[in-house]
Amino acid sequence: MESKIWRATGEYDKKNKTFVFTKELIADKESHVKEKIYSDLGSRHRVKRREIRFEKIEEIEPDELTDLDLRRLLGVEAEF
């Protein structure tokens, strides 16, 4: 199975405030994307799964990436 590039947008609540997030990552399926984001936000920001809401998860092309680390990893962005 070949990995795909995904962009997920959504929001989460923390201490009566709402924070918006956009994450780009490589995964096989949409369910893997959700699991990775749950894990990442939970460990970095101590957010519970029920406090995370996804607005959109979409598959994107490599030239649509905005994350420089992923662009370099995939060879889209040349390193200087």
N, CA, C and O atoms as CSV, one atom per row, in Angstrom:
chain,resi,resn,atom,element,x,y,z
A,1,MET,N,N,0.844,-1.175,0.000
A,1,MET,CA,C,0.000,0.000,0.000
A,1,MET,C,C,0.895,1.247,0.000
A,1,MET,O,O,1.847,1.341,0.775
A,2,GLU,N,N,0.581,2.176,-0.861
A,2,GLU,CA,C,1.378,3.388,-0.981
A,2,GLU,C,C,0.826,4.491,-0.085
A,2,GLU,O,O,-0.385,4.695,-0.006
A,3,SER,N,N,1.725,5.193,0.582
A,3,SER,CA,C,1.308,6.283,1.466
A,3,SER,C,C,0.872,7.494,0.647
A,3,SER,O,O,1.360,7.729,-0.458
A,4,LYS,N,N,-0.045,8.245,1.212
A,4,LYS,CA,C,-0.570,9.444,0.573
A,4,LYS,C,C,-0.291,10.644,1.466
A,4,LYS,O,O,0.037,10.499,2.644
A,5,ILE,N,N,-0.425,11.825,0.885
A,5,ILE,CA,C,-0.221,13.064,1.632
A,5,ILE,C,C,-1.586,13.639,1.979
A,5,ILE,O,O,-2.457,13.751,1.116
A,6,TRP,N,N,-1.769,14.001,3.232
A,6,TRP,CA,C,-3.062,14.469,3.732
A,6,TRP,C,C,-2.918,15.827,4.402
A,6,TRP,O,O,-1.878,16.139,4.982
A,7,ARG,N,N,-3.979,16.635,4.316
A,7,ARG,CA,C,-4.072,17.892,5.056
A,7,ARG,C,C,-5.350,17.830,5.898
A,7,ARG,O,O,-6.448,17.628,5.378
A,8,ALA,N,N,-5.180,18.007,7.198
A,8,ALA,CA,C,-6.314,17.973,8.117
A,8,ALA,C,C,-6.462,19.342,8.771
A,8,ALA,O,O,-5.481,19.937,9.216
A,9,THR,N,N,-7.682,19.831,8.823
A,9,THR,CA,C,-7.976,21.079,9.511
A,9,THR,C,C,-9.069,20.819,10.532
A,9,THR,O,O,-9.922,19.951,10.349
A,10,GLY,N,N,-9.025,21.581,11.602
A,10,GLY,CA,C,-10.029,21.419,12.643
A,10,GLY,C,C,-9.766,22.362,13.795
A,10,GLY,O,O,-9.046,23.353,13.665
A,11,GLU,N,N,-10.362,22.034,14.922
A,11,GLU,CA,C,-10.204,22.874,16.103
A,11,GLU,C,C,-10.313,22.013,17.357
A,11,GLU,O,O,-10.847,20.904,17.334
A,12,TYR,N,N,-9.790,22.558,18.445
A,12,TYR,CA,C,-9.916,21.879,19.734
A,12,TYR,C,C,-10.106,22.908,20.829
A,12,TYR,O,O,-9.694,24.061,20.698
A,13,ASP,N,N,-10.736,22.477,21.912
A,13,ASP,CA,C,-11.003,23.352,23.050
A,13,ASP,C,C,-10.009,23.058,24.160
A,13,ASP,O,O,-9.684,21.905,24.442
A,14,LYS,N,N,-9.535,24.130,24.782
A,14,LYS,CA,C,-8.603,24.007,25.906
A,14,LYS,C,C,-8.806,25.209,26.814
A,14,LYS,O,O,-8.609,26.352,26.400
A,15,LYS,N,N,-9.197,24.949,28.040
A,15,LYS,CA,C,-9.413,26.013,29.037
A,15,LYS,C,C,-10.328,27.122,28.518
A,15,LYS,O,O,-9.976,28.301,28.555
A,16,ASN,N,N,-11.491,26.731,28.039
A,16,ASN,CA,C,-12.521,27.657,27.555
A,16,ASN,C,C,-12.086,28.515,26.370
A,16,ASN,O,O,-12.662,29.575,26.126
A,17,LYS,N,N,-11.081,28.064,25.639
A,17,LYS,CA,C,-10.650,28.734,24.415
A,17,LYS,C,C,-10.677,27.721,23.286
A,17,LYS,O,O,-10.506,26.524,23.514
A,18,THR,N,N,-10.890,28.199,22.070
A,18,THR,CA,C,-10.891,27.339,20.896
A,18,THR,C,C,-9.659,27.657,20.059
A,18,THR,O,O,-9.392,28.814,19.731
A,19,PHE,N,N,-8.917,26.613,19.721
A,19,PHE,CA,C,-7.707,26.743,18.917
A,19,PHE,C,C,-7.925,26.034,17.591
A,19,PHE,O,O,-8.501,24.947,17.546
A,20,VAL,N,N,-7.462,26.653,16.512
A,20,VAL,CA,C,-7.593,26.103,15.172
A,20,VAL,C,C,-6.259,25.466,14.779
A,20,VAL,O,O,-5.197,26.002,15.094
A,21,PHE,N,N,-6.315,24.324,14.092
A,21,PHE,CA,C,-5.085,23.686,13.645
A,21,PHE,C,C,-5.214,23.259,12.186
A,21,PHE,O,O,-6.307,22.990,11.688
A,22,THR,N,N,-4.067,23.206,11.519
A,22,THR,CA,C,-3.922,22.642,10.185
A,22,THR,C,C,-2.649,21.813,10.205
A,22,THR,O,O,-1.575,22.325,10.520
A,23,LYS,N,N,-2.766,20.552,9.874
A,23,LYS,CA,C,-1.617,19.651,9.893
A,23,LYS,C,C,-1.536,18.926,8.560
A,23,LYS,O,O,-2.552,18.526,7.992
A,24,GLU,N,N,-0.313,18.764,8.072
A,24,GLU,CA,C,-0.057,17.992,6.874
A,24,GLU,C,C,0.821,16.814,7.272
A,24,GLU,O,O,1.810,16.978,7.987
A,25,LEU,N,N,0.450,15.623,6.803
A,25,LEU,CA,C,1.235,14.446,7.141
A,25,LEU,C,C,1.062,13.353,6.106
A,25,LEU,O,O,0.196,13.425,5.234
A,26,ILE,N,N,1.902,12.343,6.221
A,26,ILE,CA,C,1.884,11.214,5.309
A,26,ILE,C,C,1.270,10.026,6.042
A,26,ILE,O,O,1.675,9.693,7.155
A,27,ALA,N,N,0.290,9.395,5.406
A,27,ALA,CA,C,-0.373,8.227,6.002
A,27,ALA,C,C,-1.021,7.405,4.892
A,27,ALA,O,O,-1.166,7.868,3.761
A,28,ASP,N,N,-1.407,6.179,5.236
A,28,ASP,CA,C,-2.056,5.299,4.268
A,28,ASP,C,C,-3.544,5.593,4.115
A,28,ASP,O,O,-4.071,5.618,3.002
A,29,LYS,N,N,-4.220,5.817,5.251
A,29,LYS,CA,C,-5.670,6.005,5.236
A,29,LYS,C,C,-6.065,7.200,6.102
A,29,LYS,O,O,-5.280,7.685,6.917
A,30,GLU,N,N,-7.297,7.659,5.906
A,30,GLU,CA,C,-7.824,8.780,6.680
A,30,GLU,C,C,-7.880,8.450,8.171
A,30,GLU,O,O,-7.648,9.325,9.005
A,31,SER,N,N,-8.178,7.224,8.508
A,31,SER,CA,C,-8.237,6.838,9.923
A,31,SER,C,C,-6.859,6.929,10.581
A,31,SER,O,O,-6.759,7.224,11.772
A,32,HIS,N,N,-5.808,6.678,9.818
A,32,HIS,CA,C,-4.453,6.823,10.357
A,32,HIS,C,C,-4.115,8.289,10.616
A,32,HIS,O,O,-3.415,8.618,11.574
A,33,VAL,N,N,-4.622,9.158,9.753
A,33,VAL,CA,C,-4.418,10.600,9.934
A,33,VAL,C,C,-5.058,11.058,11.236
A,33,VAL,O,O,-4.426,11.761,12.025
A,34,LYS,N,N,-6.305,10.666,11.465
A,34,LYS,CA,C,-7.003,11.053,12.690
A,34,LYS,C,C,-6.267,10.541,13.923
A,34,LYS,O,O,-6.093,11.273,14.897
A,35,GLU,N,N,-5.842,9.301,13.880
A,35,GLU,CA,C,-5.153,8.702,15.029
A,35,GLU,C,C,-3.852,9.443,15.331
A,35,GLU,O,O,-3.534,9.683,16.495
A,36,LYS,N,N,-3.099,9.805,14.299
A,36,LYS,CA,C,-1.842,10.535,14.489
A,36,LYS,C,C,-2.094,11.916,15.099
A,36,LYS,O,O,-1.342,12.358,15.967
A,37,ILE,N,N,-3.143,12.593,14.650
A,37,ILE,CA,C,-3.457,13.922,15.183
A,37,ILE,C,C,-3.948,13.822,16.621
A,37,ILE,O,O,-3.561,14.636,17.459
A,38,TYR,N,N,-4.791,12.843,16.922
A,38,TYR,CA,C,-5.212,12.623,18.304
A,38,TYR,C,C,-3.993,12.420,19.201
A,38,TYR,O,O,-3.905,13.006,20.280
A,39,SER,N,N,-3.075,11.607,18.758
A,39,SER,CA,C,-1.879,11.304,19.529
A,39,SER,C,C,-0.998,12.544,19.698
A,39,SER,O,O,-0.521,12.829,20.797
A,40,ASP,N,N,-0.787,13.274,18.608
A,40,ASP,CA,C,0.089,14.444,18.632
A,40,ASP,C,C,-0.471,15.561,19.508
A,40,ASP,O,O,0.241,16.093,20.360
A,41,LEU,N,N,-1.734,15.920,19.309
A,41,LEU,CA,C,-2.335,16.995,20.112
A,41,LEU,C,C,-2.477,16.579,21.571
A,41,LEU,O,O,-2.330,17.404,22.473
A,42,GLY,N,N,-2.760,15.317,21.799
A,42,GLY,CA,C,-2.883,14.830,23.168
A,42,GLY,C,C,-1.575,14.890,23.927
A,42,GLY,O,O,-1.549,15.258,25.101
A,43,SER,N,N,-0.483,14.530,23.260
A,43,SER,CA,C,0.800,14.526,23.952
A,43,SER,C,C,1.404,15.933,24.076
A,43,SER,O,O,2.011,16.255,25.097
A,44,ARG,N,N,1.243,16.760,23.053
A,44,ARG,CA,C,1.839,18.102,23.092
A,44,ARG,C,C,1.027,19.100,23.909
A,44,ARG,O,O,1.588,19.928,24.626
A,45,HIS,N,N,-0.298,19.016,23.797
A,45,HIS,CA,C,-1.153,20.033,24.407
A,45,HIS,C,C,-2.102,19.500,25.479
A,45,HIS,O,O,-2.898,20.253,26.041
A,46,ARG,N,N,-2.013,18.198,25.760
A,46,ARG,CA,C,-2.881,17.569,26.778
A,46,ARG,C,C,-4.361,17.775,26.467
A,46,ARG,O,O,-5.149,18.137,27.342
A,47,VAL,N,N,-4.724,17.538,25.212
A,47,VAL,CA,C,-6.107,17.682,24.758
A,47,VAL,C,C,-6.736,16.293,24.681
A,47,VAL,O,O,-6.125,15.365,24.152
A,48,LYS,N,N,-7.931,16.146,25.197
A,48,LYS,CA,C,-8.660,14.882,25.126
A,48,LYS,C,C,-9.232,14.695,23.716
A,48,LYS,O,O,-9.489,15.667,23.007
A,49,ARG,N,N,-9.423,13.448,23.328
A,49,ARG,CA,C,-9.964,13.149,22.004
A,49,ARG,C,C,-11.329,13.783,21.779
A,49,ARG,O,O,-11.617,14.248,20.676
A,50,ARG,N,N,-12.157,13.809,22.783
A,50,ARG,CA,C,-13.504,14.367,22.618
A,50,ARG,C,C,-13.494,15.883,22.416
A,50,ARG,O,O,-14.500,16.456,21.997
A,51,GLU,N,N,-12.364,16.539,22.711
A,51,GLU,CA,C,-12.259,17.990,22.538
A,51,GLU,C,C,-11.747,18.373,21.148
A,51,GLU,O,O,-11.694,19.559,20.823
A,52,ILE,N,N,-11.370,17.393,20.325
A,52,ILE,CA,C,-10.842,17.643,18.982
A,52,ILE,C,C,-11.946,17.421,17.961
A,52,ILE,O,O,-12.598,16.377,17.950
A,53,ARG,N,N,-12.148,18.421,17.099
A,53,ARG,CA,C,-13.141,18.334,16.035
A,53,ARG,C,C,-12.453,18.557,14.690
A,53,ARG,O,O,-11.745,19.546,14.503
A,54,PHE,N,N,-12.666,17.643,13.767
A,54,PHE,CA,C,-12.099,17.761,12.429
A,54,PHE,C,C,-13.101,18.441,11.513
A,54,PHE,O,O,-14.266,18.046,11.458
A,55,GLU,N,N,-12.653,19.461,10.793
A,55,GLU,CA,C,-13.501,20.112,9.803
A,55,GLU,C,C,-13.350,19.438,8.447
A,55,GLU,O,O,-14.335,19.170,7.758
A,56,LYS,N,N,-12.089,19.165,8.070
A,56,LYS,CA,C,-11.854,18.582,6.758
A,56,LYS,C,C,-10.545,17.797,6.778
A,56,LYS,O,O,-9.543,18.243,7.336
A,57,ILE,N,N,-10.578,16.630,6.164
A,57,ILE,CA,C,-9.371,15.846,5.928
A,57,ILE,C,C,-9.370,15.522,4.445
A,57,ILE,O,O,-10.276,14.857,3.941
A,58,GLU,N,N,-8.339,16.001,3.749
A,58,GLU,CA,C,-8.306,15.828,2.304
A,58,GLU,C,C,-6.937,15.338,1.846
A,58,GLU,O,O,-5.908,15.656,2.442
A,59,GLU,N,N,-6.957,14.566,0.787
A,59,GLU,CA,C,-5.716,14.108,0.173
A,59,GLU,C,C,-5.223,15.216,-0.757
A,59,GLU,O,O,-6.006,15.798,-1.507
A,60,ILE,N,N,-3.924,15.503,-0.702
A,60,ILE,CA,C,-3.367,16.591,-1.516
A,60,ILE,C,C,-2.183,16.076,-2.335
A,60,ILE,O,O,-1.643,15.000,-2.076
A,61,GLU,N,N,-1.805,16.866,-3.316
A,61,GLU,CA,C,-0.651,16.558,-4.160
A,61,GLU,C,C,0.617,17.113,-3.508
A,61,GLU,O,O,0.535,18.060,-2.726
A,62,PRO,N,N,1.778,16.548,-3.811
A,62,PRO,CA,C,3.023,17.039,-3.197
A,62,PRO,C,C,3.314,18.515,-3.444
A,62,PRO,O,O,3.899,19.170,-2.581
A,63,ASP,N,N,2.924,19.056,-4.593
A,63,ASP,CA,C,3.201,20.468,-4.867
A,63,ASP,C,C,2.281,21.410,-4.103
A,63,ASP,O,O,2.504,22.620,-4.118
A,64,GLU,N,N,1.246,20.889,-3.429
A,64,GLU,CA,C,0.342,21.709,-2.611
A,64,GLU,C,C,0.811,21.824,-1.161
A,64,GLU,O,O,0.200,22.553,-0.379
A,65,LEU,N,N,1.870,21.128,-0.788
A,65,LEU,CA,C,2.362,21.136,0.594
A,65,LEU,C,C,2.834,22.519,1.009
A,65,LEU,O,O,3.432,23.245,0.215
A,66,THR,N,N,2.564,22.877,2.249
A,66,THR,CA,C,3.094,24.121,2.812
A,66,THR,C,C,4.134,23.836,3.890
A,66,THR,O,O,4.890,24.732,4.265
A,67,ASP,N,N,4.185,22.611,4.391
A,67,ASP,CA,C,5.148,22.215,5.421
A,67,ASP,C,C,6.511,21.975,4.763
A,67,ASP,O,O,6.664,21.039,3.978
A,68,LEU,N,N,7.503,22.820,5.081
A,68,LEU,CA,C,8.814,22.736,4.443
A,68,LEU,C,C,9.525,21.423,4.728
A,68,LEU,O,O,10.215,20.902,3.851
A,69,ASP,N,N,9.378,20.873,5.926
A,69,ASP,CA,C,10.021,19.605,6.242
A,69,ASP,C,C,9.503,18.477,5.355
A,69,ASP,O,O,10.288,17.666,4.863
A,70,LEU,N,N,8.200,18.419,5.150
A,70,LEU,CA,C,7.627,17.404,4.269
A,70,LEU,C,C,8.019,17.636,2.815
A,70,LEU,O,O,8.269,16.680,2.081
A,71,ARG,N,N,8.075,18.894,2.396
A,71,ARG,CA,C,8.486,19.201,1.023
A,71,ARG,C,C,9.903,18.705,0.771
A,71,ARG,O,O,10.186,18.124,-0.277
A,72,ARG,N,N,10.789,18.932,1.726
A,72,ARG,CA,C,12.175,18.469,1.578
A,72,ARG,C,C,12.269,16.957,1.625
A,72,ARG,O,O,13.042,16.356,0.879
A,73,LEU,N,N,11.482,16.335,2.501
A,73,LEU,CA,C,11.480,14.884,2.615
A,73,LEU,C,C,11.042,14.221,1.304
A,73,LEU,O,O,11.594,13.196,0.904
A,74,LEU,N,N,10.058,14.809,0.649
A,74,LEU,CA,C,9.537,14.249,-0.591
A,74,LEU,C,C,10.303,14.720,-1.822
A,74,LEU,O,O,10.039,14.247,-2.927
A,75,GLY,N,N,11.242,15.638,-1.651
A,75,GLY,CA,C,12.042,16.101,-2.772
A,75,GLY,C,C,11.383,17.179,-3.601
A,75,GLY,O,O,11.819,17.443,-4.721
A,76,VAL,N,N,10.335,17.815,-3.079
A,76,VAL,CA,C,9.647,18.886,-3.785
A,76,VAL,C,C,10.427,20.181,-3.648
A,76,VAL,O,O,10.476,20.984,-4.580
A,77,GLU,N,N,11.029,20.384,-2.498
A,77,GLU,CA,C,11.795,21.605,-2.194
A,77,GLU,C,C,13.274,21.253,-2.189
A,77,GLU,O,O,13.686,20.320,-1.500
A,78,ALA,N,N,14.061,21.971,-2.934
A,78,ALA,CA,C,15.499,21.725,-2.971
A,78,ALA,C,C,16.153,22.312,-1.725
A,78,ALA,O,O,15.797,23.405,-1.284
A,79,GLU,N,N,17.104,21.584,-1.166
A,79,GLU,CA,C,17.830,22.089,0.005
A,79,GLU,C,C,19.017,22.908,-0.469
A,79,GLU,O,O,19.670,22.557,-1.452
A,80,PHE,N,N,19.293,23.989,0.223
A,80,PHE,CA,C,20.410,24.858,-0.143
A,80,PHE,C,C,21.496,24.761,0.877
A,80,PHE,O,O,22.526,25.422,0.747
